[in-house]
């Protein structure tokens, strides 16, 4: 099975803000899409994984 890294950027309606989620679970918001993509593609620099949610297995 082949897997791919998934990057996601969503626009927050009613704002000029974009919300990005890296494949590692780190999240960031920015108004500049270039800044957001540079942050994502710089993985792992500047990334902290999202905290585990209660009931998940590490």
Secondary structure, DSSP 8 states (H G I E B T S, - for coil): -------EEEE-TTSS-EEEE-TTS-EEEES-HHHHHHHHHTTTTT-------TT---
